[in-house]
């Protein structure tokens, strides 16, 4: 029996940021097709979907032209409407929860709202 974790917006953002960092570190150390690398990306994506569905009033996908050009596909930043300060991180408040490809947003049924800087459909 699987139980869904009840996490606050801040806890989800912390987990997304941490998992994203681990995923990028593993990409540098291992083959991008290694199961560990893929698993970290999948965990990050699941947490991002949870953030978008459970806190739509606090986060929204915003097209990121620079990341899209680098990735070769439309990429969205998960922008927080209000930046949050994470416990133990004195560097700066976070204003986004990493990036997600448009194809995943569509697969999740979370098509981004119209955005003048977004790519044509």
MOPAC internal coordinates of N, CA, C and O (Angstrom, degrees):
PM7 1SCF
backbone

  N    0.0000 0     0.00 0     0.00 0    0    0    0
  C    1.4462 1     0.00 0     0.00 0    1    0    0
  C    1.5282 1   107.54 1     0.00 0    2    1    0
  O    1.2310 1   120.75 1   -50.22 1    3    2    1
  N    1.3276 1   116.17 1   129.78 1    3    2    1
  C    1.4623 1   121.55 1  -177.73 1    5    3    2
  C    1.5186 1   110.04 1  -104.36 1    6    5    3
  O    1.2310 1   120.79 1   -49.05 1    7    6    5
  N    1.3128 1   116.10 1   130.95 1    7    6    5
  C    1.4512 1   120.94 1   176.18 1    9    7    6
  C    1.5154 1   108.35 1  -111.96 1   10    9    7
  O    1.2310 1   121.10 1   -42.56 1   11   10    9
  N    1.3286 1   115.50 1   137.44 1   11   10    9
  C    1.4510 1   120.32 1   178.24 1   13   11   10
  C    1.5229 1   108.88 1   -81.56 1   14   13   11
  O    1.2310 1   121.18 1   -44.09 1   15   14   13
  N    1.3239 1   115.35 1   135.91 1   15   14   13
  C    1.4534 1   119.73 1   177.34 1   17   15   14
  C    1.5142 1   110.17 1   -74.32 1   18   17   15
  O    1.2310 1   120.32 1   -43.05 1   19   18   17
  N    1.2988 1   116.99 1   136.95 1   19   18   17
  C    1.4511 1   121.54 1   175.43 1   21   19   18
  C    1.5271 1   106.95 1   -96.78 1   22   21   19
  O    1.2310 1   121.23 1   -71.77 1   23   22   21
  N    1.3310 1   115.25 1   108.23 1   23   22   21
  C    1.4550 1   120.82 1  -177.34 1   25   23   22
  C    1.5207 1   110.08 1  -119.88 1   26   25   23
  O    1.2310 1   120.72 1   -31.67 1   27   26   25
  N    1.3178 1   116.23 1   148.33 1   27   26   25
  C    1.4648 1   120.09 1   174.72 1   29   27   26
  C    1.5193 1   108.50 1   -75.18 1   30   29   27
  O    1.2310 1   120.79 1   -13.38 1   31   30   29
  N    1.3040 1   116.09 1   166.62 1   31   30   29
  C    1.4624 1   121.84 1   176.81 1   33   31   30
  C    1.5222 1   109.78 1   -57.51 1   34   33   31
  O    1.2310 1   120.22 1   135.10 1   35   34   33
  N    1.3157 1   117.19 1   -44.90 1   35   34   33
  C    1.4578 1   122.13 1  -179.46 1   37   35   34
  C    1.5312 1   111.61 1   -62.26 1   38   37   35
  O    1.2310 1   120.47 1   138.60 1   39   38   37
  N    1.3396 1   116.70 1   -41.40 1   39   38   37
  C    1.4637 1   120.34 1   178.60 1   41   39   38
  C    1.5256 1   111.20 1   -64.66 1   42   41   39
  O    1.2310 1   120.63 1   139.29 1   43   42   41
  N    1.3313 1   116.41 1   -40.71 1   43   42   41
  C    1.4632 1   119.82 1   177.69 1   45   43   42
  C    1.5210 1   111.45 1   -63.88 1   46   45   43
  O    1.2310 1   120.22 1   135.37 1   47   46   45
  N    1.3212 1   117.18 1   -44.63 1   47   46   45
  C    1.4606 1   120.63 1   179.50 1   49   47   46
  C    1.5256 1   109.81 1   -61.55 1   50   49   47
  O    1.2310 1   119.68 1   136.19 1   51   50   49
  N    1.3132 1   118.21 1   -43.81 1   51   50   49
  C    1.4643 1   121.41 1   177.75 1   53   51   50
  C    1.5290 1   110.79 1   -58.92 1   54   53   51
  O    1.2310 1   120.29 1   134.75 1   55   54   53
  N    1.3168 1   117.05 1   -45.25 1   55   54   53
  C    1.4690 1   120.40 1   179.75 1   57   55   54
  C    1.5245 1   111.25 1   -65.34 1   58   57   55
  O    1.2310 1   120.22 1   140.10 1   59   58   57
  N    1.3292 1   117.18 1   -39.90 1   59   58   57
  C    1.4696 1   120.78 1   178.77 1   61   59   58
  C    1.5224 1   110.30 1   -62.83 1   62   61   59
  O    1.2310 1   120.47 1   131.39 1   63   62   61
  N    1.3189 1   116.70 1   -48.61 1   63   62   61
  C    1.4655 1   121.12 1  -178.31 1   65   63   62
  C    1.5320 1   110.64 1   -62.86 1   66   65   63
  O    1.2310 1   120.42 1   136.19 1   67   66   65
  N    1.3174 1   116.81 1   -43.81 1   67   66   65
  C    1.4632 1   120.99 1   179.44 1   69   67   66
  C    1.5225 1   110.95 1   -64.35 1   70   69   67
  O    1.2310 1   120.25 1   133.12 1   71   70   69
  N    1.3128 1   117.12 1   -46.88 1   71   70   69
  C    1.4621 1   121.22 1  -179.91 1   73   71   70
  C    1.5214 1   110.71 1   -64.44 1   74   73   71
  O    1.2310 1   120.17 1   141.35 1   75   74   73
  N    1.3211 1   117.28 1   -38.65 1   75   74   73
  C    1.4589 1   121.07 1   178.34 1   77   75   74
  C    1.5381 1   110.68 1   -61.70 1   78   77   75
  O    1.2310 1   120.78 1   137.51 1   79   78   77
  N    1.3261 1   116.12 1   -42.49 1   79   78   77
  C    1.4736 1   120.23 1   178.24 1   81   79   78
  C    1.5246 1   111.45 1   -63.14 1   82   81   79
  O    1.2310 1   120.67 1   136.92 1   83   82   81
  N    1.3281 1   116.32 1   -43.08 1   83   82   81
  C    1.4664 1   120.89 1   179.14 1   85   83   82
  C    1.5279 1   109.76 1   -64.31 1   86   85   83
  O    1.2310 1   120.46 1   136.29 1   87   86   85
  N    1.3307 1   116.73 1   -43.71 1   87   86   85
  C    1.4657 1   121.23 1   179.18 1   89   87   86
  C    1.5330 1   110.18 1   -57.71 1   90   89   87
  O    1.2310 1   120.19 1   132.47 1   91   90   89
  N    1.3315 1   117.24 1   -47.53 1   91   90   89
  C    1.4659 1   120.75 1   179.66 1   93   91   90
  C    1.5301 1   111.43 1   -64.28 1   94   93   91
  O    1.2310 1   120.04 1   140.81 1   95   94   93
  N    1.3181 1   117.52 1   -39.19 1   95   94   93
  C    1.4714 1   120.42 1   177.23 1   97   95   94
  C    1.5339 1   110.70 1   -62.91 1   98   97   95
  O    1.2310 1   120.36 1   135.35 1   99   98   97
  N    1.3325 1   116.91 1   -44.65 1   99   98   97
  C    1.4560 1   120.44 1   179.00 1  101   99   98
  C    1.5264 1   111.62 1   -63.90 1  102  101   99
  O    1.2310 1   120.21 1   144.66 1  103  102  101
  N    1.3386 1   117.20 1   -35.34 1  103  102  101
  C    1.4616 1   120.23 1   178.37 1  105  103  102
  C    1.5319 1   110.78 1   -61.20 1  106  105  103
  O    1.2310 1   120.61 1   144.63 1  107  106  105
  N    1.3260 1   116.43 1   -35.37 1  107  106  105
  C    1.4670 1   120.53 1   179.14 1  109  107  106
  C    1.5333 1   111.96 1   -75.11 1  110  109  107
  O    1.2310 1   120.36 1   148.40 1  111  110  109
  N    1.3265 1   116.91 1   -31.60 1  111  110  109
  C    1.4616 1   121.14 1  -175.88 1  113  111  110
  C    1.5252 1   114.09 1   -89.17 1  114  113  111
  O    1.2310 1   120.74 1   147.76 1  115  114  113
  N    1.3350 1   116.19 1   -32.24 1  115  114  113
  C    1.4590 1   121.22 1  -172.43 1  117  115  114
  C    1.5276 1   110.85 1  -122.40 1  118  117  115
  O    1.2310 1   121.21 1    -7.40 1  119  118  117
  N    1.3013 1   115.30 1   172.60 1  119  118  117
  C    1.4608 1   121.73 1   173.93 1  121  119  118
  C    1.5308 1   108.36 1   -66.04 1  122  121  119
  O    1.2310 1   119.71 1   -42.56 1  123  122  121
  N    1.3476 1   118.15 1   137.44 1  123  122  121
  C    1.4701 1   119.98 1  -179.81 1  125  123  122
  C    1.5338 1   113.85 1   -58.63 1  126  125  123
  O    1.2310 1   120.39 1   158.64 1  127  126  125
  N    1.3247 1   116.87 1   -21.36 1  127  126  125
  C    1.4647 1   120.33 1   179.23 1  129  127  126
  C    1.5221 1   113.30 1   -92.82 1  130  129  127
  O    1.2310 1   120.42 1  -177.81 1  131  130  129
  N    1.3209 1   116.80 1     2.19 1  131  130  129
  C    1.4612 1   120.79 1   178.00 1  133  131  130
  C    1.5303 1   108.94 1   -61.70 1  134  133  131
  O    1.2310 1   119.76 1   -41.69 1  135  134  133
  N    1.3261 1   118.07 1   138.31 1  135  134  133
  C    1.4700 1   121.09 1  -179.29 1  137  135  134
  C    1.5315 1   114.02 1   -55.78 1  138  137  135
  O    1.2310 1   119.84 1   147.27 1  139  138  137
  N    1.3249 1   117.92 1   -32.73 1  139  138  137
  C    1.4665 1   120.52 1   179.19 1  141  139  138
  C    1.5259 1   110.16 1   -66.89 1  142  141  139
  O    1.2310 1   120.33 1   138.91 1  143  142  141
  N    1.3215 1   116.98 1   -41.09 1  143  142  141
  C    1.4671 1   121.52 1   178.79 1  145  143  142
  C    1.5206 1   109.54 1   -63.94 1  146  145  143
  O    1.2310 1   120.77 1   132.75 1  147  146  145
  N    1.3176 1   116.13 1   -47.25 1  147  146  145
  C    1.4680 1   120.76 1  -179.77 1  149  147  146
  C    1.5306 1   111.39 1   -62.60 1  150  149  147
  O    1.2310 1   120.89 1   141.26 1  151  150  149
  N    1.3295 1   115.90 1   -38.74 1  151  150  149
  C    1.4741 1   120.12 1  -179.54 1  153  151  150
  C    1.5293 1   110.88 1   -64.54 1  154  153  151
  O    1.2310 1   120.10 1   138.63 1  155  154  153
  N    1.3240 1   117.42 1   -41.37 1  155  154  153
  C    1.4661 1   120.10 1   178.99 1  157  155  154
  C    1.5308 1   111.09 1   -63.50 1  158  157  155
  O    1.2310 1   120.47 1   137.82 1  159  158  157
  N    1.3384 1   116.72 1   -42.18 1  159  158  157
  C    1.4613 1   120.59 1   177.86 1  161  159  158
  C    1.5295 1   110.34 1   -62.38 1  162  161  159
  O    1.2310 1   120.57 1   137.89 1  163  162  161
  N    1.3272 1   116.51 1   -42.11 1  163  162  161
  C    1.4615 1   121.09 1  -179.39 1  165  163  162
  C    1.5316 1   111.12 1   -65.08 1  166  165  163
  O    1.2310 1   120.23 1   139.32 1  167  166  165
  N    1.3134 1   117.16 1   -40.68 1  167  166  165
  C    1.4700 1   120.51 1   177.46 1  169  167  166
  C    1.5226 1   109.83 1   -62.47 1  170  169  167
  O    1.2310 1   120.36 1   134.41 1  171  170  169
  N    1.3255 1   116.91 1   -45.59 1  171  170  169
  C    1.4682 1   120.95 1   179.12 1  173  171  170
  C    1.5318 1   109.98 1   -58.60 1  174  173  171
  O    1.2310 1   120.72 1   134.26 1  175  174  173
  N    1.3244 1   116.22 1   -45.74 1  175  174  173
  C    1.4610 1   119.95 1  -178.86 1  177  175  174
  C    1.5270 1   112.23 1   -64.14 1  178  177  175
  O    1.2310 1   120.20 1   139.86 1  179  178  177
  N    1.3077 1   117.22 1   -40.14 1  179  178  177
  C    1.4771 1   119.99 1   178.45 1  181  179  178
  C    1.5283 1   111.27 1   -64.78 1  182  181  179
  O    1.2310 1   120.85 1   139.33 1  183  182  181
  N    1.3183 1   115.97 1   -40.67 1  183  182  181
  C    1.4681 1   119.56 1   177.62 1  185  183  182
  C    1.5307 1   110.44 1   -65.11 1  186  185  183
  O    1.2310 1   120.48 1   140.83 1  187  186  185
  N    1.3335 1   116.69 1   -39.17 1  187  186  185
  C    1.4676 1   120.08 1   178.56 1  189  187  186
  C    1.5304 1   110.80 1   -64.17 1  190  189  187
  O    1.2310 1   120.78 1   137.96 1  191  190  189
  N    1.3195 1   116.12 1   -42.04 1  191  190  189
  C    1.4756 1   118.96 1   178.27 1  193  191  190
  C    1.5331 1   110.00 1   -62.12 1  194  193  191
  O    1.2310 1   120.63 1   137.37 1  195  194  193
  N    1.3191 1   116.39 1   -42.63 1  195  194  193
  C    1.4749 1   120.86 1   178.61 1  197  195  194
  C    1.5286 1   110.09 1   -61.05 1  198  197  195
  O    1.2310 1   120.35 1   136.68 1  199  198  197
  N    1.3294 1   116.94 1   -43.32 1  199  198  197
  C    1.4652 1   120.90 1   178.69 1  201  199  198
  C    1.5275 1   110.89 1   -60.16 1  202  201  199
  O    1.2310 1   120.56 1   133.50 1  203  202  201
  N    1.3219 1   116.53 1   -46.50 1  203  202  201
  C    1.4686 1   120.78 1  -178.82 1  205  203  202
  C    1.5203 1   112.87 1   -65.50 1  206  205  203
  O    1.2310 1   120.23 1   141.72 1  207  206  205
  N    1.3187 1   117.17 1   -38.28 1  207  206  205
  C    1.4643 1   119.49 1  -177.15 1  209  207  206
  C    1.5311 1   113.28 1   -81.97 1  210  209  207
  O    1.2310 1   120.24 1   148.39 1  211  210  209
  N    1.3331 1   117.15 1   -31.61 1  211  210  209
  C    1.4591 1   119.81 1  -177.44 1  213  211  210
  C    1.5296 1   113.68 1   -91.26 1  214  213  211
  O    1.2310 1   120.44 1   159.94 1  215  214  213
  N    1.3276 1   116.77 1   -20.06 1  215  214  213
  C    1.4626 1   119.93 1  -177.80 1  217  215  214
  C    1.5339 1   111.80 1  -133.89 1  218  217  215
  O    1.2310 1   120.24 1  -126.99 1  219  218  217
  N    1.3455 1   117.14 1    53.01 1  219  218  217
  C    1.4689 1   119.39 1  -178.27 1  221  219  218
  C    1.5298 1   113.07 1   -63.86 1  222  221  219
  O    1.2310 1   120.49 1   160.43 1  223  222  221
  N    1.3200 1   116.66 1   -19.57 1  223  222  221
  C    1.4625 1   120.63 1   178.64 1  225  223  222
  C    1.5297 1   111.96 1   -82.62 1  226  225  223
  O    1.2310 1   120.15 1   171.90 1  227  226  225
  N    1.3486 1   117.32 1    -8.10 1  227  226  225
  C    1.4738 1   120.26 1  -176.43 1  229  227  226
  C    1.5212 1   114.14 1  -117.63 1  230  229  227
  O    1.2310 1   120.53 1   169.31 1  231  230  229
  N    1.3458 1   116.59 1   -10.69 1  231  230  229
  C    1.4713 1   120.41 1  -177.24 1  233  231  230
  C    1.5238 1   109.99 1  -146.12 1  234  233  231
  O    1.2310 1   121.24 1   -34.00 1  235  234  233
  N    1.3288 1   115.24 1   146.00 1  235  234  233
  C    1.4600 1   119.51 1   175.70 1  237  235  234
  C    1.5257 1   109.74 1  -148.55 1  238  237  235
  O    1.2310 1   120.47 1   -32.52 1  239  238  237
  N    1.3350 1   116.70 1   147.48 1  239  238  237
  C    1.4610 1   120.18 1   178.12 1  241  239  238
  C    1.5252 1   110.76 1   -76.06 1  242  241  239
  O    1.2310 1   120.65 1   -48.39 1  243  242  241
  N    1.3238 1   116.37 1   131.61 1  243  242  241
  C    1.4711 1   122.35 1   179.94 1  245  243  242
  C    1.5295 1   107.55 1  -126.99 1  246  245  243
  O    1.2310 1   120.73 1   -52.70 1  247  246  245
  N    1.3194 1   116.20 1   127.30 1  247  246  245
  C    1.4591 1   121.04 1  -178.23 1  249  247  246
  C    1.5198 1   110.81 1   -58.11 1  250  249  247
  O    1.2310 1   120.95 1   -45.21 1  251  250  249
  N    1.3363 1   115.79 1   134.79 1  251  250  249
  C    1.4593 1   122.13 1   179.46 1  253  251  250
  C    1.5309 1   107.94 1  -118.03 1  254  253  251
  O    1.2310 1   121.19 1   -79.22 1  255  254  253
  N    1.3239 1   115.33 1   100.78 1  255  254  253
  C    1.4624 1   120.91 1  -175.41 1  257  255  254
  C    1.5332 1   111.80 1   -61.06 1  258  257  255
  O    1.2310 1   119.72 1   134.10 1  259  258  257
  N    1.3296 1   118.15 1   -45.90 1  259  258  257
  C    1.4707 1   121.20 1  -177.68 1  261  259  258
  C    1.5294 1   111.32 1   -61.85 1  262  261  259
  O    1.2310 1   119.96 1   132.81 1  263  262  261
  N    1.3297 1   117.68 1   -47.19 1  263  262  261
  C    1.4742 1   120.83 1   178.96 1  265  263  262
  C    1.5225 1   110.70 1   -64.33 1  266  265  263
  O    1.2310 1   120.34 1   144.09 1  267  266  265
  N    1.3311 1   116.96 1   -35.91 1  267  266  265
  C    1.4613 1   121.23 1   179.58 1  269  267  266
  C    1.5212 1   110.78 1   -64.63 1  270  269  267
  O    1.2310 1   120.66 1   137.91 1  271  270  269
  N    1.3323 1   116.34 1   -42.09 1  271  270  269
  C    1.4629 1   119.86 1   178.84 1  273  271  270
  C    1.5261 1   110.89 1   -64.68 1  274  273  271
  O    1.2310 1   120.38 1   140.21 1  275  274  273
  N    1.3197 1   116.88 1   -39.79 1  275  274  273
  C    1.4660 1   121.23 1   178.80 1  277  275  274
  C    1.5270 1   110.87 1   -66.53 1  278  277  275
  O    1.2310 1   120.62 1   136.74 1  279  278  277
  N    1.3301 1   116.43 1   -43.26 1  279  278  277
  C    1.4658 1   121.53 1  -175.50 1  281  279  278
  C    1.5266 1   113.24 1   -80.22 1  282  281  279
  O    1.2310 1   120.34 1   157.14 1  283  282  281
  N    1.3145 1   116.95 1   -22.86 1  283  282  281
  C    1.4581 1   119.59 1  -177.88 1  285  283  282
  C    1.5180 1   113.47 1    79.56 1  286  285  283
  O    1.2310 1   120.27 1  -163.54 1  287  286  285
  N    1.3141 1   117.09 1    16.46 1  287  286  285
  C    1.4636 1   123.10 1   176.04 1  289  287  286
  C    1.5264 1   108.14 1  -155.44 1  290  289  287
  O    1.2310 1   119.99 1   -21.14 1  291  290  289
  N    1.3370 1   117.62 1   158.86 1  291  290  289
  C    1.4636 1   119.41 1  -179.94 1  293  291  290
  C    1.5343 1   111.73 1   -62.26 1  294  293  291
  O    1.2310 1   121.40 1   -53.66 1  295  294  293
  N    1.3291 1   114.93 1   126.34 1  295  294  293
  C    1.4656 1   122.32 1  -178.43 1  297  295  294
  C    1.5262 1   108.63 1  -123.61 1  298  297  295
  O    1.2310 1   121.03 1   -41.03 1  299  298  297
  N    1.3130 1   115.63 1   138.97 1  299  298  297
  C    1.4577 1   122.18 1   179.57 1  301  299  298
  C    1.5215 1   110.14 1  -118.39 1  302  301  299
  O    1.2310 1   121.21 1   -40.85 1  303  302  301
  N    1.3170 1   115.30 1   139.15 1  303  302  301
  C    1.4530 1   122.43 1   171.87 1  305  303  302
  C    1.5199 1   107.10 1   -88.99 1  306  305  303
  O    1.2310 1   120.02 1   -42.23 1  307  306  305
  N    1.3158 1   117.57 1   137.77 1  307  306  305
  C    1.4618 1   120.28 1   176.40 1  309  307  306
  C    1.5272 1   107.61 1   -88.55 1  310  309  307
  O    1.2310 1   121.43 1   -88.11 1  311  310  309
  N    1.3217 1   114.87 1    91.89 1  311  310  309
  C    1.4645 1   121.97 1  -174.82 1  313  311  310
  C    1.5224 1   111.07 1   -80.68 1  314  313  311
  O    1.2310 1   121.83 1   -48.81 1  315  314  313
  N    1.3132 1   114.10 1   131.19 1  315  314  313
  C    1.4624 1   120.42 1   175.08 1  317  315  314
  C    1.5215 1   107.90 1   -85.49 1  318  317  315
  O    1.2310 1   120.36 1   -44.87 1  319  318  317
  N    1.3107 1   116.92 1   135.13 1  319  318  317
  C    1.4679 1   119.90 1  -179.51 1  321  319  318
  C    1.5190 1   111.43 1   -65.82 1  322  321  319
  O    1.2310 1   120.81 1   147.50 1  323  322  321
  N    1.3168 1   116.07 1   -32.50 1  323  322  321
  C    1.4655 1   122.53 1   175.43 1  325  323  322
  C    1.5223 1   107.54 1  -127.85 1  326  325  323
  O    1.2310 1   119.56 1   -56.27 1  327  326  325
  N    1.3310 1   118.45 1   123.73 1  327  326  325
  C    1.4730 1   119.69 1   177.94 1  329  327  326
  C    1.5233 1   110.62 1   -58.54 1  330  329  327
  O    1.2310 1   121.33 1   -30.49 1  331  330  329
  N    1.3186 1   115.06 1   149.51 1  331  330  329
  C    1.4659 1   119.46 1   178.84 1  333  331  330
  C    1.5252 1   109.37 1  -123.99 1  334  333  331
  O    1.2310 1   121.27 1   -33.72 1  335  334  333
  N    1.3108 1   115.18 1   146.28 1  335  334  333
  C    1.4623 1   122.33 1   175.54 1  337  335  334
  C    1.5155 1   106.59 1   -98.33 1  338  337  335
  O    1.2310 1   120.57 1   -55.20 1  339  338  337
  N    1.3093 1   116.51 1   124.80 1  339  338  337
  C    1.4530 1   120.40 1  -179.48 1  341  339  338
  C    1.5172 1   110.29 1   -90.82 1  342  341  339
  O    1.2310 1   120.61 1   -36.29 1  343  342  341
  N    1.3064 1   116.44 1   143.71 1  343  342  341
  C    1.4622 1   121.54 1   179.59 1  345  343  342
  C    1.5228 1   110.36 1   -57.58 1  346  345  343
  O    1.2310 1   120.87 1   -44.74 1  347  346  345
  N    1.3086 1   115.94 1   135.26 1  347  346  345
  C    1.4529 1   121.05 1   177.05 1  349  347  346
  C    1.5205 1   114.61 1    79.67 1  350  349  347
  O    1.2310 1   120.12 1  -179.35 1  351  350  349
  N    1.3301 1   117.37 1     0.65 1  351  350  349
  C    1.4597 1   120.53 1  -179.96 1  353  351  350
  C    1.5180 1   108.23 1  -117.19 1  354  353  351
  O    1.2310 1   121.04 1   -82.51 1  355  354  353
  N    1.3278 1   115.62 1    97.49 1  355  354  353
  C    1.4581 1   120.61 1  -177.65 1  357  355  354
  C    1.5277 1   112.45 1   -87.95 1  358  357  355
  O    1.2310 1   120.32 1   179.55 1  359  358  357
  N    1.3340 1   117.00 1    -0.45 1  359  358  357
  C    1.4585 1   120.12 1  -174.43 1  361  359  358
  C    1.5234 1   112.69 1   -68.29 1  362  361  359
  O    1.2310 1   120.38 1   127.02 1  363  362  361
  N    1.3081 1   116.88 1   -52.98 1  363  362  361
  C    1.4600 1   120.13 1  -176.55 1  365  363  362
  C    1.5262 1   110.35 1  -170.37 1  366  365  363
  O    1.2310 1   120.81 1   -22.82 1  367  366  365
  N    1.3122 1   116.05 1   157.18 1  367  366  365
  C    1.4621 1   118.27 1   173.15 1  369  367  366
  C    1.5353 1   109.25 1   -75.22 1  370  369  367
  O    1.2310 1   120.39 1   -29.72 1  371  370  369
  N    1.3106 1   116.86 1   150.28 1  371  370  369
  C    1.4550 1   122.47 1   179.58 1  373  371  370
  C    1.5203 1   109.96 1   -93.57 1  374  373  371
  O    1.2310 1   121.26 1   -44.20 1  375  374  373
  N    1.3349 1   115.19 1   135.80 1  375  374  373
  C    1.4615 1   119.16 1   178.67 1  377  375  374
  C    1.5233 1   111.69 1  -113.36 1  378  377  375
  O    1.2310 1   120.19 1  -178.31 1  379  378  377
  N    1.3435 1   117.23 1     1.69 1  379  378  377
  C    1.4558 1   119.99 1   176.05 1  381  379  378
  C    1.5331 1   110.17 1  -152.44 1  382  381  379
  O    1.2310 1   121.47 1   -16.32 1  383  382  381
  N    1.3311 1   114.80 1   163.68 1  383  382  381
  C    1.4632 1   121.22 1  -178.82 1  385  383  382
  C    1.5265 1   109.35 1  -119.51 1  386  385  383
  O    1.2310 1   121.28 1  -117.23 1  387  386  385
  N    1.3304 1   115.15 1    62.77 1  387  386  385
  C    1.4632 1   123.72 1   177.35 1  389  387  386
  C    1.5281 1   111.68 1    67.45 1  390  389  387
  O    1.2310 1   121.19 1    13.26 1  391  390  389
  N    1.3380 1   115.32 1  -166.74 1  391  390  389
  C    1.4614 1   121.58 1  -175.12 1  393  391  390
  C    1.5237 1   110.21 1  -119.85 1  394  393  391
  O    1.2310 1   121.42 1   -24.63 1  395  394  393
  N    1.3174 1   114.89 1   155.37 1  395  394  393
  C    1.4617 1   121.28 1   178.86 1  397  395  394
  C    1.5286 1   108.47 1  -142.42 1  398  397  395
  O    1.2310 1   119.86 1   -41.29 1  399  398  397
  N    1.3438 1   117.87 1   138.71 1  399  398  397
  C    1.4569 1   119.99 1   178.02 1  401  399  398
  C    1.5280 1   111.63 1   -69.73 1  402  401  399
  O    1.2310 1   121.34 1   -32.91 1  403  402  401
  N    1.3170 1   115.03 1   147.09 1  403  402  401
  C    1.4675 1   121.03 1   178.46 1  405  403  402
  C    1.5246 1   111.34 1   -57.19 1  406  405  403
  O    1.2310 1   120.11 1   143.32 1  407  406  405
  N    1.3353 1   117.39 1   -36.68 1  407  406  405
  C    1.4640 1   120.99 1  -178.51 1  409  407  406
  C    1.5313 1   111.44 1   -58.71 1  410  409  407
  O    1.2310 1   120.22 1   144.38 1  411  410  409
  N    1.3544 1   117.18 1   -35.62 1  411  410  409
  C    1.4645 1   119.66 1   177.23 1  413  411  410
  C    1.5176 1   111.09 1   -71.34 1  414  413  411
  O    1.2310 1   120.57 1   138.15 1  415  414  413
  N    1.3284 1   116.51 1   -41.85 1  415  414  413
  C    1.4665 1   119.23 1   177.91 1  417  415  414
  C    1.5218 1   110.23 1   -57.45 1  418  417  415
  O    1.2310 1   120.81 1   137.05 1  419  418  417
  N    1.3234 1   116.06 1   -42.95 1  419  418  417
  C    1.4714 1   120.28 1   178.46 1  421  419  418
  C    1.5269 1   110.93 1   -65.35 1  422  421  419
  O    1.2310 1   120.28 1   136.53 1  423  422  421
  N    1.3290 1   117.08 1   -43.47 1  423  422  421
  C    1.4631 1   120.76 1   179.62 1  425  423  422
  C    1.5267 1   111.42 1   -61.75 1  426  425  423
  O    1.2310 1   120.78 1   146.95 1  427  426  425
  N    1.3226 1   116.11 1   -33.05 1  427  426  425
  C    1.4626 1   121.08 1   179.33 1  429  427  426
  C    1.5255 1   112.62 1   -81.99 1  430  429  427
  O    1.2310 1   120.35 1   175.66 1  431  430  429
  N    1.3293 1   116.94 1    -4.34 1  431  430  429
  C    1.4653 1   120.27 1  -176.52 1  433  431  430
  C    1.5142 1   112.09 1    74.04 1  434  433  431
  O    1.2310 1   120.65 1  -155.17 1  435  434  433
  N    1.3222 1   116.36 1    24.83 1  435  434  433
  C    1.4660 1   122.07 1  -177.80 1  437  435  434
  C    1.5254 1   109.35 1  -117.38 1  438  437  435
  O    1.2310 1   121.04 1  -123.48 1  439  438  437
  N    1.3280 1   115.62 1    56.52 1  439  438  437
  C    1.4525 1   120.88 1  -178.24 1  441  439  438
  C    1.5192 1   108.34 1   -60.76 1  442  441  439
  O    1.2310 1   120.39 1   -51.07 1  443  442  441
  N    1.3328 1   116.86 1   128.93 1  443  442  441
  C    1.4663 1   120.03 1  -179.36 1  445  443  442
  C    1.5204 1   111.93 1   -61.02 1  446  445  443
  O    1.2310 1   120.10 1   -30.18 1  447  446  445
  N    1.3274 1   117.42 1   149.82 1  447  446  445
  C    1.4619 1   121.05 1   176.05 1  449  447  446
  C    1.5161 1   109.67 1   -65.94 1  450  449  447
  O    1.2310 1   120.94 1   -20.22 1  451  450  449
  N    1.3249 1   115.80 1   159.78 1  451  450  449
  C    1.4613 1   119.90 1   178.52 1  453  451  450
  C    1.5249 1   109.33 1   -55.73 1  454  453  451
  O    1.2310 1   121.64 1   -43.07 1  455  454  453
  N    1.3209 1   114.47 1   136.93 1  455  454  453
  C    1.4489 1   121.41 1  -178.13 1  457  455  454
  C    1.5157 1   106.36 1  -143.14 1  458  457  455
  O    1.2310 1   120.22 1   -53.23 1  459  458  457
  N    1.3129 1   117.19 1   126.77 1  459  458  457
  C    1.4557 1   120.54 1  -174.20 1  461  459  458
  C    1.5225 1   112.84 1   -60.70 1  462  461  459
  O    1.2310 1   119.69 1   155.83 1  463  462  461
  N    1.3360 1   118.20 1   -24.17 1  463  462  461
  C    1.4537 1   120.28 1  -179.40 1  465  463  462
  C    1.5349 1   111.95 1   -95.68 1  466  465  463
  O    1.2310 1   120.68 1  -176.87 1  467  466  465
  N    1.3156 1   116.31 1     3.13 1  467  466  465
  C    1.4584 1   119.64 1  -178.71 1  469  467  466
  C    1.5290 1   110.02 1   -77.24 1  470  469  467
  O    1.2310 1   120.35 1   -23.58 1  471  470  469
  N    1.3289 1   116.94 1   156.42 1  471  470  469
  C    1.4508 1   120.17 1   178.73 1  473  471  470
  C    1.5225 1   110.84 1   -70.05 1  474  473  471
  O    1.2310 1   119.84 1   -23.18 1  475  474  473
  N    1.3169 1   117.90 1   156.82 1  475  474  473
  C    1.4594 1   119.47 1   177.36 1  477  475  474
  C    1.5196 1   110.15 1   -65.53 1  478  477  475
  O    1.2310 1   120.43 1   -31.72 1  479  478  477
  N    1.3089 1   116.78 1   148.28 1  479  478  477
  C    1.4739 1   121.64 1  -177.56 1  481  479  478
  C    1.5165 1   111.63 1   -73.53 1  482  481  479
  O    1.2310 1   120.10 1   180.00 1  483  482  481

